[in-house]
Amino acid sequence: MTSHDTPTGLAPSADTPAKKRRKLVVGKGVIIVISSIAVAAFTLYTVIVLDAIFTAA
Protein backbone atom coordinates (compact mmCIF):
# COMPACT_ATOMS: atom_id res chain seq x y z
CA MET A 1 0.00 0.00 0.00
CA THR A 2 1.48 3.30 -1.01
CA SER A 3 1.05 6.33 1.20
CA HIS A 4 -1.80 7.81 -0.86
CA ASP A 5 -3.90 4.64 -1.38
CA THR A 6 -7.10 4.08 0.56
CA PRO A 7 -7.44 0.49 1.83
CA THR A 8 -10.39 -1.56 0.62
CA GLY A 9 -13.42 -0.96 2.83
CA LEU A 10 -12.51 2.56 3.86
CA ALA A 11 -14.16 5.55 2.27
CA PRO A 12 -11.78 8.16 0.87
CA SER A 13 -10.90 10.67 3.54
CA ALA A 14 -8.36 13.28 4.49
CA ASP A 15 -6.82 10.98 7.10
CA THR A 16 -3.08 10.51 7.17
CA PRO A 17 -1.69 7.15 6.00
CA ALA A 18 -0.86 6.23 9.60
CA LYS A 19 -4.44 6.93 10.66
CA LYS A 20 -5.78 4.83 7.76
CA ARG A 21 -3.55 1.91 8.79
CA ARG A 22 -4.73 2.23 12.39
CA LYS A 23 -8.39 2.20 11.30
CA LEU A 24 -7.71 -0.89 9.20
CA VAL A 25 -6.02 -2.73 12.09
CA VAL A 26 -8.75 -1.75 14.57
CA GLY A 27 -11.44 -2.87 12.13
CA LYS A 28 -9.79 -6.27 11.69
CA GLY A 29 -9.44 -6.57 15.47
CA VAL A 30 -13.15 -5.90 15.98
CA ILE A 31 -14.03 -8.59 13.44
CA ILE A 32 -11.76 -11.09 15.22
CA VAL A 33 -13.32 -10.31 18.62
CA ILE A 34 -16.88 -10.63 17.31
CA SER A 35 -16.02 -13.88 15.53
CA SER A 36 -14.41 -15.27 18.69
CA ILE A 37 -17.53 -14.50 20.73
CA ALA A 38 -19.70 -16.20 18.10
CA VAL A 39 -17.52 -19.33 18.12
CA ALA A 40 -17.55 -19.44 21.93
CA ALA A 41 -21.34 -19.09 22.02
CA PHE A 42 -21.77 -21.85 19.43
CA THR A 43 -19.40 -24.12 21.36
CA LEU A 44 -21.28 -23.51 24.60
CA TYR A 45 -24.59 -24.23 22.85
CA THR A 46 -23.21 -27.46 21.38
CA VAL A 47 -21.88 -28.63 24.75
CA ILE A 48 -25.23 -27.93 26.43
CA VAL A 49 -27.16 -29.78 23.71
CA LEU A 50 -24.83 -32.78 23.81
CA ASP A 51 -25.00 -32.87 27.61
CA ALA A 52 -28.80 -32.82 27.45
CA ILE A 53 -28.84 -35.64 24.89
CA PHE A 54 -26.48 -37.89 26.85
CA THR A 55 -28.15 -37.10 30.18
CA ALA A 56 -31.62 -37.94 28.79
CA ALA A 57 -30.42 -41.25 27.38
PyMOL CGO cylinders between C-alpha atoms (Angstrom):
from pymol import cmd
from pymol.cgo import CYLINDER

trace = [
    CYLINDER, 0.00, 0.00, 0.00, 1.48, 3.30, -1.01, 0.3, 1, 1, 1, 1, 1, 1,
    CYLINDER, 1.48, 3.30, -1.01, 1.05, 6.33, 1.20, 0.3, 1, 1, 1, 1, 1, 1,
    CYLINDER, 1.05, 6.33, 1.20, -1.80, 7.81, -0.86, 0.3, 1, 1, 1, 1, 1, 1,
    CYLINDER, -1.80, 7.81, -0.86, -3.90, 4.64, -1.38, 0.3, 1, 1, 1, 1, 1, 1,
    CYLINDER, -3.90, 4.64, -1.38, -7.10, 4.08, 0.56, 0.3, 1, 1, 1, 1, 1, 1,
    CYLINDER, -7.10, 4.08, 0.56, -7.44, 0.49, 1.83, 0.3, 1, 1, 1, 1, 1, 1,
    CYLINDER, -7.44, 0.49, 1.83, -10.39, -1.56, 0.62, 0.3, 1, 1, 1, 1, 1, 1,
    CYLINDER, -10.39, -1.56, 0.62, -13.42, -0.96, 2.83, 0.3, 1, 1, 1, 1, 1, 1,
    CYLINDER, -13.42, -0.96, 2.83, -12.51, 2.56, 3.86, 0.3, 1, 1, 1, 1, 1, 1,
    CYLINDER, -12.51, 2.56, 3.86, -14.16, 5.55, 2.27, 0.3, 1, 1, 1, 1, 1, 1,
    CYLINDER, -14.16, 5.55, 2.27, -11.78, 8.16, 0.87, 0.3, 1, 1, 1, 1, 1, 1,
    CYLINDER, -11.78, 8.16, 0.87, -10.90, 10.67, 3.54, 0.3, 1, 1, 1, 1, 1, 1,
    CYLINDER, -10.90, 10.67, 3.54, -8.36, 13.28, 4.49, 0.3, 1, 1, 1, 1, 1, 1,
    CYLINDER, -8.36, 13.28, 4.49, -6.82, 10.98, 7.10, 0.3, 1, 1, 1, 1, 1, 1,
    CYLINDER, -6.82, 10.98, 7.10, -3.08, 10.51, 7.17, 0.3, 1, 1, 1, 1, 1, 1,
    CYLINDER, -3.08, 10.51, 7.17, -1.69, 7.15, 6.00, 0.3, 1, 1, 1, 1, 1, 1,
    CYLINDER, -1.69, 7.15, 6.00, -0.86, 6.23, 9.60, 0.3, 1, 1, 1, 1, 1, 1,
    CYLINDER, -0.86, 6.23, 9.60, -4.44, 6.93, 10.66, 0.3, 1, 1, 1, 1, 1, 1,
    CYLINDER, -4.44, 6.93, 10.66, -5.78, 4.83, 7.76, 0.3, 1, 1, 1, 1, 1, 1,
    CYLINDER, -5.78, 4.83, 7.76, -3.55, 1.91, 8.79, 0.3, 1, 1, 1, 1, 1, 1,
    CYLINDER, -3.55, 1.91, 8.79, -4.73, 2.23, 12.39, 0.3, 1, 1, 1, 1, 1, 1,
    CYLINDER, -4.73, 2.23, 12.39, -8.39, 2.20, 11.30, 0.3, 1, 1, 1, 1, 1, 1,
    CYLINDER, -8.39, 2.20, 11.30, -7.71, -0.89, 9.20, 0.3, 1, 1, 1, 1, 1, 1,
    CYLINDER, -7.71, -0.89, 9.20, -6.02, -2.73, 12.09, 0.3, 1, 1, 1, 1, 1, 1,
    CYLINDER, -6.02, -2.73, 12.09, -8.75, -1.75, 14.57, 0.3, 1, 1, 1, 1, 1, 1,
    CYLINDER, -8.75, -1.75, 14.57, -11.44, -2.87, 12.13, 0.3, 1, 1, 1, 1, 1, 1,
    CYLINDER, -11.44, -2.87, 12.13, -9.79, -6.27, 11.69, 0.3, 1, 1, 1, 1, 1, 1,
    CYLINDER, -9.79, -6.27, 11.69, -9.44, -6.57, 15.47, 0.3, 1, 1, 1, 1, 1, 1,
    CYLINDER, -9.44, -6.57, 15.47, -13.15, -5.90, 15.98, 0.3, 1, 1, 1, 1, 1, 1,
    CYLINDER, -13.15, -5.90, 15.98, -14.03, -8.59, 13.44, 0.3, 1, 1, 1, 1, 1, 1,
    CYLINDER, -14.03, -8.59, 13.44, -11.76, -11.09, 15.22, 0.3, 1, 1, 1, 1, 1, 1,
    CYLINDER, -11.76, -11.09, 15.22, -13.32, -10.31, 18.62, 0.3, 1, 1, 1, 1, 1, 1,
    CYLINDER, -13.32, -10.31, 18.62, -16.88, -10.63, 17.31, 0.3, 1, 1, 1, 1, 1, 1,
    CYLINDER, -16.88, -10.63, 17.31, -16.02, -13.88, 15.53, 0.3, 1, 1, 1, 1, 1, 1,
    CYLINDER, -16.02, -13.88, 15.53, -14.41, -15.27, 18.69, 0.3, 1, 1, 1, 1, 1, 1,
    CYLINDER, -14.41, -15.27, 18.69, -17.53, -14.50, 20.73, 0.3, 1, 1, 1, 1, 1, 1,
    CYLINDER, -17.53, -14.50, 20.73, -19.70, -16.20, 18.10, 0.3, 1, 1, 1, 1, 1, 1,
    CYLINDER, -19.70, -16.20, 18.10, -17.52, -19.33, 18.12, 0.3, 1, 1, 1, 1, 1, 1,
    CYLINDER, -17.52, -19.33, 18.12, -17.55, -19.44, 21.93, 0.3, 1, 1, 1, 1, 1, 1,
    CYLINDER, -17.55, -19.44, 21.93, -21.34, -19.09, 22.02, 0.3, 1, 1, 1, 1, 1, 1,
    CYLINDER, -21.34, -19.09, 22.02, -21.77, -21.85, 19.43, 0.3, 1, 1, 1, 1, 1, 1,
    CYLINDER, -21.77, -21.85, 19.43, -19.40, -24.12, 21.36, 0.3, 1, 1, 1, 1, 1, 1,
    CYLINDER, -19.40, -24.12, 21.36, -21.28, -23.51, 24.60, 0.3, 1, 1, 1, 1, 1, 1,
    CYLINDER, -21.28, -23.51, 24.60, -24.59, -24.23, 22.85, 0.3, 1, 1, 1, 1, 1, 1,
    CYLINDER, -24.59, -24.23, 22.85, -23.21, -27.46, 21.38, 0.3, 1, 1, 1, 1, 1, 1,
    CYLINDER, -23.21, -27.46, 21.38, -21.88, -28.63, 24.75, 0.3, 1, 1, 1, 1, 1, 1,
    CYLINDER, -21.88, -28.63, 24.75, -25.23, -27.93, 26.43, 0.3, 1, 1, 1, 1, 1, 1,
    CYLINDER, -25.23, -27.93, 26.43, -27.16, -29.78, 23.71, 0.3, 1, 1, 1, 1, 1, 1,
    CYLINDER, -27.16, -29.78, 23.71, -24.83, -32.78, 23.81, 0.3, 1, 1, 1, 1, 1, 1,
    CYLINDER, -24.83, -32.78, 23.81, -25.00, -32.87, 27.61, 0.3, 1, 1, 1, 1, 1, 1,
    CYLINDER, -25.00, -32.87, 27.61, -28.80, -32.82, 27.45, 0.3, 1, 1, 1, 1, 1, 1,
    CYLINDER, -28.80, -32.82, 27.45, -28.84, -35.64, 24.89, 0.3, 1, 1, 1, 1, 1, 1,
    CYLINDER, -28.84, -35.64, 24.89, -26.48, -37.89, 26.85, 0.3, 1, 1, 1, 1, 1, 1,
    CYLINDER, -26.48, -37.89, 26.85, -28.15, -37.10, 30.18, 0.3, 1, 1, 1, 1, 1, 1,
    CYLINDER, -28.15, -37.10, 30.18, -31.62, -37.94, 28.79, 0.3, 1, 1, 1, 1, 1, 1,
    CYLINDER, -31.62, -37.94, 28.79, -30.42, -41.25, 27.38, 0.3, 1, 1, 1, 1, 1, 1,
]
cmd.load_cgo(trace, "trace")
